[in-house]
């Protein structure tokens, strides 16, 4: 399986920071997953208090649906007002990235992909329905399923997306993908196609942090999803959202799958909304994080083959660097050191580190055991600080 990566700034894990020396300055990137065999993504998490409840409309309206099959232009006219453009700024790496979101409540609860807000120190969201731009916070996330919930500050009366039942989707159904293709903003892009397969699995990998996740149960379509569409709507012929645009690939063959040619993938809306409800309820789990990001301040050194990386001992995770002023840097961790244990758990990959950190919050204490480049062992208990949206 060959690997390709998204048009993003260097991503970072929850609790990670920039790699000294800093990467080249990158601006105006769009969030989208393009792959040959492996789909690339980045994890994200942030802070914020959720206002409102799923399926509540308050003084807002719900995008209209139809009892008859609609044309592509009719679908776009009905669905567009329930979408938002998401622009995330990574202050550490001076990068700006763009994606899409789906309006869940009239007071500004937004569903999007987790990788859309990766690394964000600030998030701005423009509502397509009213044209206004809002500051957004990240209420919670599930990196393993690439789902995040945003809350717009001061929003009211937004047009809410009309959600369908992804359990009723069948192969051959006509669909339309809408989103902020190319990060251009304005009227959402439109790409028509059909459902080519159901219950698909892809391996999603992040070039910068080395995290790899298996996304399962996805809707596969030949609609032309592009970078920037991530977090947008996959809609049925009646104008109902049945999936969240998540990844696309071109001329590839996934392992254990028969599909080839240009395909795209969406998270079924039933699954995405179920996770959003869990986030709204403040229910944490091994995958779901609620509240502010716990920041350790390290980045992982990719191994020469694969991700993560064995170094001094061959069994830990080699770091590429520690952000100046971060808990890791204050403890003396530097590039080339190898973390062997985090929070009392052995770690051997970037995924292990991410999965440990997901349960922590700013102010929590965490034990870190590492080997320096001379092979000497160190153990410190660090106090995690508040970091960016992963």
MOVENKA-V51044 format. One record per residue. N is the residue number from 1. SS is DSSP state (alpha for helix, beta for strand, coil for the rest). OMEGA is omega in whole degrees, 0 to 359 (none if undefined). Layout:
# MOVENKA-V51044
N:SS:OMEGA, N:SS:OMEGA
This chain:
# MOVENKA-V51044
1:coil:175, 2:coil:185, 3:beta:176, 4:coil:189, 5:coil:187, 6:coil:178, 7:coil:185, 8:coil:167, 9:coil:179, 10:coil:182, 11:coil:178, 12:coil:181, 13:coil:171, 14:coil:181, 15:coil:180, 16:beta:176, 17:coil:180, 18:coil:181, 19:coil:174, 20:coil:353, 21:coil:185, 22:coil:178, 23:coil:178, 24:coil:179, 25:coil:181, 26:coil:182, 27:coil:172, 28:coil:175, 29:beta:177, 30:beta:183, 31:coil:177, 32:coil:184, 33:coil:179, 34:beta:188, 35:beta:163, 36:coil:180, 37:coil:179, 38:beta:180, 39:beta:185, 40:beta:175, 41:coil:177, 42:coil:183, 43:coil:180, 44:coil:177, 45:coil:179, 46:coil:184, 47:coil:175, 48:coil:178, 49:coil:181, 50:coil:177, 51:coil:178, 52:coil:182, 53:coil:178, 54:coil:177, 55:coil:176, 56:coil:181, 57:coil:180, 58:coil:181, 59:coil:179, 60:coil:177, 61:coil:177, 62:beta:179, 63:coil:185, 64:coil:172, 65:coil:186, 66:coil:174, 67:coil:179, 68:coil:181, 69:coil:183, 70:coil:172, 71:coil:180, 72:alpha:180, 73:alpha:177, 74:alpha:178, 75:alpha:181, 76:alpha:181, 77:alpha:181, 78:alpha:189, 79:alpha:185, 80:alpha:184, 81:alpha:179, 82:alpha:179, 83:beta:175, 84:beta:170, 85:beta:182, 86:beta:177, 87:beta:181, 88:beta:180, 89:beta:175, 90:beta:183, 91:coil:180, 92:coil:186, 93:coil:177, 94:coil:182, 95:beta:176, 96:beta:181, 97:beta:184, 98:beta:177, 99:beta:186, 100:beta:175, 101:beta:181, 102:beta:182, 103:beta:180, 104:coil:180, 105:coil:183, 106:coil:179, 107:coil:163, 108:coil:172, 109:beta:188, 110:beta:175, 111:beta:177, 112:beta:174, 113:coil:177, 114:alpha:184, 115:alpha:179, 116:alpha:184, 117:alpha:178, 118:coil:174, 119:coil:188, 120:beta:169, 121:coil:175, 122:beta:181, 123:beta:173, 124:beta:182, 125:beta:177, 126:beta:180, 127:beta:181, 128:coil:183, 129:coil:183, 130:coil:177, 131:coil:182, 132:coil:179, 133:beta:184, 134:beta:167, 135:beta:182, 136:beta:170, 137:beta:180, 138:beta:183, 139:beta:182, 140:beta:183, 141:beta:170, 142:beta:184, 143:alpha:183, 144:alpha:179, 145:alpha:176, 146:coil:180, 147:beta:175, 148:beta:177, 149:beta:177, 150:beta:172, 151:beta:178, 152:beta:182, 153:coil:177, 154:coil:181, 155:coil:174, 156:coil:176, 157:coil:180, 158:coil:175, 159:coil:185, 160:beta:179, 161:coil:175, 162:coil:184, 163:beta:177, 164:coil:181, 165:coil:181, 166:alpha:177, 167:alpha:181, 168:alpha:182, 169:coil:180, 170:coil:175, 171:coil:182, 172:coil:178, 173:coil:174, 174:beta:180, 175:beta:175, 176:beta:176, 177:beta:180, 178:beta:180, 179:beta:183, 180:coil:184, 181:alpha:180, 182:alpha:181, 183:alpha:184, 184:coil:183, 185:coil:179, 186:coil:181, 187:coil:181, 188:coil:175, 189:beta:182, 190:beta:177, 191:beta:182, 192:beta:178, 193:beta:178, 194:beta:176, 195:beta:182, 196:beta:179, 197:beta:179, 198:beta:174, 199:beta:181, 200:beta:179, 201:beta:175, 202:beta:173, 203:beta:184, 204:beta:185, 205:beta:181, 206:coil:183, 207:coil:187, 208:coil:185, 209:coil:180, 210:coil:180, 211:coil:177, 212:beta:180, 213:beta:176, 214:beta:176, 215:beta:186, 216:beta:175, 217:beta:186, 218:beta:172, 219:beta:177, 220:beta:181, 221:beta:175, 222:coil:174, 223:coil:187, 224:coil:176, 225:coil:183, 226:coil:173, 227:coil:185, 228:coil:177, 229:coil:182, 230:coil:183, 231:coil:180, 232:coil:187, 233:beta:164, 234:beta:194, 235:beta:177, 236:beta:185, 237:coil:181, 238:coil:178, 239:coil:180, 240:coil:178, 241:beta:180, 242:beta:178, 243:beta:176, 244:beta:179, 245:beta:187, 246:beta:186, 247:beta:177, 248:beta:178, 249:beta:184, 250:beta:177, 251:beta:181, 252:beta:169, 253:beta:178, 254:coil:176, 255:coil:176, 256:coil:177, 257:coil:185, 258:coil:186, 259:coil:176, 260:beta:184, 261:beta:183, 262:beta:180, 263:beta:177, 264:beta:187, 265:beta:179, 266:beta:173, 267:beta:178, 268:beta:185, 269:alpha:178, 270:alpha:180, 271:alpha:182, 272:alpha:180, 273:alpha:177, 274:alpha:177, 275:alpha:179, 276:alpha:178, 277:alpha:177, 278:alpha:178, 279:alpha:179, 280:alpha:181, 281:coil:180, 282:coil:183, 283:coil:178, 284:coil:177, 285:coil:177, 286:coil:181, 287:coil:187, 288:beta:177, 289:beta:178, 290:beta:173, 291:coil:189, 292:coil:181, 293:coil:172, 294:beta:189, 295:beta:176, 296:coil:173, 297:coil:177, 298:beta:169, 299:beta:186, 300:beta:176, 301:coil:177, 302:coil:176, 303:coil:180, 304:coil:175, 305:coil:182, 306:coil:184, 307:coil:179, 308:coil:173, 309:coil:172, 310:coil:184, 311:coil:188, 312:coil:182, 313:coil:182, 314:coil:183, 315:coil:181, 316:coil:181, 317:beta:181, 318:beta:181, 319:beta:178, 320:beta:179, 321:beta:178, 322:beta:182, 323:coil:181, 324:coil:180, 325:coil:180, 326:coil:177, 327:alpha:181, 328:alpha:180, 329:alpha:180, 330:alpha:179, 331:coil:178, 332:coil:177, 333:coil:179, 334:coil:180, 335:coil:180, 336:coil:175, 337:coil:183, 338:beta:177, 339:beta:180, 340:beta:181, 341:beta:180, 342:beta:181, 343:coil:180, 344:coil:180, 345:beta:177, 346:beta:178, 347:coil:182, 348:coil:182, 349:coil:176, 350:alpha:178, 351:alpha:179, 352:alpha:180, 353:alpha:181, 354:alpha:183, 355:alpha:175, 356:alpha:186, 357:alpha:185, 358:coil:183, 359:coil:183, 360:coil:179, 361:coil:177, 362:coil:182, 363:coil:177, 364:coil:175, 365:beta:179, 366:beta:178, 367:beta:180, 368:beta:175, 369:beta:180, 370:beta:174, 371:beta:175, 372:coil:187, 373:coil:175, 374:coil:179, 375:coil:180, 376:coil:182, 377:beta:178, 378:beta:174, 379:beta:180, 380:beta:171, 381:beta:185, 382:beta:174, 383:beta:183, 384:coil:179, 385:beta:179, 386:beta:182, 387:coil:178, 388:coil:179, 389:beta:182, 390:coil:none
